Every structure is written in C-alpha cells, then in structure tokens.
C-alpha cells in the first residue's frame, strides 16, 4: 500500500489560480458561492487537487439568466430601435 501525504495534495491559492486558469476575484467568487471547496489554513487558502479537478470536469454549476418577461421587454426595445435605424437608412427620416 502506498501512503500519500495529505499536504502533497494541497495546493496554494496561486497554484489553484494557475491550475484553473482564472483570476483572483473569480476564485474568491467561486469560494463564496460554494461552487469550489477550499480550506483555510491560518490566513491562507489551500485547495485539494482532487476538488479542483472535479470542478474542472463538471464546469460551472449555475447559469444566471433574466426572467422571460424582462427578456421580452429587452427584445421589443431593440427590435424597435432596429426598425428606427432601418427607416433612417432608407431615407425615411432626416
């Protein structure tokens, strides 16, 4: 049986940034939202390599989207703007 030292599997904050290819604010957001697990050792964050690999495999777990009624209002606004611009381009205004 091969024994592994738990310390070997822990990565520093900077190592986690490099492995994930992300920025510090994004990593802090992932931690605060619970999308990514981290361990606080003293005042420093440590990450299990296993947890980072699992995150990379599954990808983001949440997708934010506006409610349908808000999207419909936005679409109607931009459709009206496009119609106005088309009318100006055809010489209908000005």
Backbone bond lengths (Angstrom), bond angles and torsions (degrees), N, CA, C in turn:
res aa  C-N    CA-C-N  psi(-1)  N-CA   C-N-CA  omega(-1)  CA-C   N-CA-C  phi
1 X - - - 1.462 - - 1.529 109.19 -
2 X 1.312 115.72 131.32 1.455 120.79 179.16 1.515 108.31 -94.95
3 X 1.326 115.75 125.56 1.465 119.87 177.81 1.517 108.78 -91.71
4 X 1.328 115.16 140.07 1.463 119.45 176.06 1.512 108.38 -116.43
5 X 1.273 115.16 142.94 1.446 121.80 178.41 1.524 108.14 -85.23
6 X 1.327 117.42 126.45 1.467 121.24 -178.58 1.522 111.36 -58.86
7 X 1.334 117.07 -30.16 1.467 120.44 179.91 1.535 110.74 -64.19
8 X 1.336 117.78 -31.83 1.457 121.04 -179.36 1.525 111.58 -66.61
9 X 1.303 116.96 -28.28 1.456 121.01 -178.47 1.524 112.70 -87.14
10 X 1.326 117.84 -5.89 1.461 121.10 179.85 1.520 110.16 -92.16
11 X 1.320 114.95 132.26 1.462 120.83 178.07 1.516 110.02 -109.39
12 X 1.316 116.21 150.56 1.458 121.14 175.39 1.528 109.83 -74.74
13 X 1.316 116.06 171.13 1.467 121.49 177.91 1.528 109.94 -57.96
14 X 1.329 116.66 -46.76 1.462 120.38 -178.55 1.524 112.03 -65.46
15 X 1.332 117.13 -37.88 1.462 119.79 176.82 1.526 111.11 -65.28
16 X 1.338 116.28 -38.65 1.469 120.50 176.89 1.526 110.49 -64.54
17 X 1.330 117.37 -41.75 1.470 121.10 176.71 1.520 110.47 -57.07
18 X 1.320 115.33 -46.33 1.465 120.02 -178.69 1.529 110.87 -65.48
19 X 1.316 117.12 -43.02 1.468 120.31 -178.84 1.526 111.59 -64.84
20 X 1.341 116.73 -40.30 1.463 120.97 -178.63 1.524 112.37 -82.92
21 X 1.333 116.84 -20.89 1.460 120.34 -178.23 1.518 111.93 66.42
22 X 1.332 116.60 42.58 1.459 121.15 -176.28 1.524 110.27 -128.06
23 X 1.315 116.62 -178.94 1.462 121.91 -179.99 1.527 110.55 -98.83
24 X 1.317 116.15 165.27 1.471 120.91 177.72 1.534 111.76 -58.97
25 X 1.339 119.27 -48.99 1.471 118.49 179.58 1.525 112.77 -58.78
26 X 1.334 116.64 -38.53 1.461 119.38 179.46 1.519 110.96 -66.43
27 X 1.324 117.28 -40.59 1.464 119.76 179.14 1.521 110.75 -65.55
28 X 1.335 117.25 -40.83 1.470 119.92 175.98 1.535 110.86 -62.35
29 X 1.337 116.88 -38.84 1.470 119.99 178.68 1.527 110.71 -65.21
30 X 1.317 116.98 -41.45 1.464 120.82 177.99 1.528 111.17 -61.70
31 X 1.328 115.72 -37.90 1.465 119.85 177.92 1.519 111.37 -67.55
32 X 1.335 116.19 -47.92 1.474 119.47 -176.37 1.519 112.71 -68.21
33 X 1.326 117.41 -28.97 1.465 120.53 179.56 1.530 112.15 -83.17
34 X 1.320 116.89 -11.59 1.454 120.44 -179.36 1.519 113.64 84.52
35 X 1.333 117.69 5.74 1.463 120.42 178.77 1.523 111.87 -70.87
36 X 1.321 116.04 -23.41 1.449 121.38 -178.25 1.518 108.83 -134.25
37 X 1.326 115.94 139.03 1.462 120.70 179.84 1.520 109.66 -93.08
38 X 1.326 114.74 141.30 1.451 120.67 175.36 1.519 108.93 -143.65
39 X 1.318 115.79 160.26 1.460 121.46 178.68 1.515 108.54 -117.17
40 X 1.297 116.29 134.50 1.457 119.92 177.63 1.530 106.67 -93.75
41 X 1.328 116.86 115.82 1.460 122.74 177.95 1.517 106.51 -112.74
42 X 1.336 115.04 103.14 1.460 119.03 -171.69 1.514 107.93 67.13
43 X 1.317 116.45 -121.64 1.471 120.68 178.15 1.523 111.93 -104.68
44 X 1.330 116.21 8.21 1.455 119.50 -175.43 1.526 111.20 -115.83
45 X 1.330 115.00 144.98 1.456 121.30 177.10 1.516 109.88 -84.00
46 X 1.328 114.80 142.80 1.461 122.65 172.66 1.520 107.51 -131.20
47 X 1.311 116.23 149.09 1.458 121.54 -176.54 1.516 109.34 -130.74
48 X 1.320 116.06 136.90 1.459 120.40 174.52 1.527 108.06 -76.75
49 X 1.294 115.65 132.11 1.469 120.89 178.87 1.534 109.99 -54.93
50 X 1.340 116.10 -40.13 1.454 122.30 179.51 1.532 111.58 -57.86
51 X 1.355 117.41 -44.08 1.467 121.32 179.84 1.528 111.35 -65.12
52 X 1.329 116.78 -39.53 1.464 120.30 179.60 1.526 110.77 -67.13
53 X 1.326 116.27 -41.36 1.466 119.49 178.25 1.524 110.95 -64.46
54 X 1.321 117.12 -40.26 1.469 120.20 176.88 1.519 111.26 -62.01
55 X 1.326 117.53 -42.11 1.460 121.13 178.49 1.531 110.22 -61.81
56 X 1.326 116.25 -44.94 1.464 120.00 -179.42 1.524 111.69 -62.76
57 X 1.317 116.82 -36.37 1.465 120.40 179.86 1.520 112.64 -69.44
58 X 1.328 117.11 -40.47 1.465 119.35 -175.88 1.519 112.66 -89.30
59 X 1.326 118.46 -24.52 1.453 122.17 -179.07 1.519 111.78 74.89
60 X 1.323 117.61 -174.02 1.463 121.12 -179.99 1.528 110.95 -57.67
61 X 1.336 116.21 142.61 1.460 119.16 -178.16 1.520 112.73 -102.17
62 X 1.327 117.69 -6.22 1.458 119.40 178.98 1.522 109.95 -129.14
63 X 1.306 114.58 146.09 1.461 121.26 175.00 1.522 106.76 -130.45
64 X 1.308 115.83 125.64 1.466 119.95 -179.39 1.525 109.41 -94.64
65 X 1.312 115.84 134.63 1.465 120.94 176.83 1.522 108.08 -144.48
66 X 1.300 115.05 148.45 1.464 119.82 177.77 1.525 109.17 -72.95
67 X 1.327 116.83 151.28 1.473 119.73 175.46 1.530 110.79 -59.83
68 X 1.349 116.22 153.90 1.465 121.48 -176.11 1.522 113.43 -55.19
69 X 1.351 117.69 -39.97 1.464 118.93 -177.71 1.524 111.79 -64.84
70 X 1.308 117.49 -35.09 1.470 120.51 178.06 1.525 109.54 -70.55
71 X 1.301 116.49 -41.21 1.465 120.10 178.54 1.524 110.28 -62.64
72 X 1.350 117.77 -41.28 1.466 121.51 179.21 1.525 111.20 -61.04
73 X 1.316 117.42 -40.98 1.465 121.63 178.53 1.523 110.29 -64.44
74 X 1.327 116.10 -43.18 1.466 120.20 179.02 1.528 111.13 -63.12
75 X 1.305 116.85 -44.11 1.471 121.14 179.76 1.525 110.36 -62.13
76 X 1.335 117.49 -44.44 1.464 121.01 179.68 1.526 110.70 -61.74
77 X 1.335 117.03 -41.00 1.466 121.30 178.95 1.528 110.27 -60.14
78 X 1.331 116.31 -49.67 1.456 119.26 -176.79 1.522 112.65 -70.52
79 X 1.320 117.62 -31.84 1.463 119.58 175.06 1.519 110.29 -63.52
80 X 1.345 117.21 -41.87 1.464 121.32 178.07 1.530 110.57 -63.99
81 X 1.309 117.17 -40.50 1.465 120.57 178.83 1.527 110.92 -64.81
82 X 1.320 116.59 -40.28 1.467 120.85 178.58 1.524 110.10 -63.75
83 X 1.338 117.20 -41.01 1.465 120.77 178.04 1.522 110.91 -62.99
84 X 1.322 117.22 -41.43 1.472 120.87 177.99 1.521 110.59 -62.09
85 X 1.334 116.46 -44.81 1.463 119.74 -179.77 1.527 111.25 -65.75
86 X 1.320 117.41 -36.93 1.461 121.26 178.40 1.527 109.75 -65.03
87 X 1.333 117.07 -39.74 1.461 120.58 179.28 1.524 110.78 -65.83
88 X 1.318 116.92 -39.62 1.465 120.63 178.05 1.529 109.56 -66.11
89 X 1.327 116.89 -41.25 1.465 120.02 -179.18 1.519 111.94 -64.67
90 X 1.360 116.89 -30.90 1.466 120.55 179.46 1.520 111.42 -83.35
91 X 1.330 117.05 -3.23 1.456 120.08 179.42 1.509 113.19 89.31
92 X 1.309 117.28 16.89 1.459 121.49 -178.82 1.513 113.57 -77.77
93 X 1.313 117.33 -15.60 1.470 119.77 179.39 1.516 107.93 -135.07
94 X 1.311 114.14 156.29 1.453 117.70 174.60 1.428 112.85 110.38
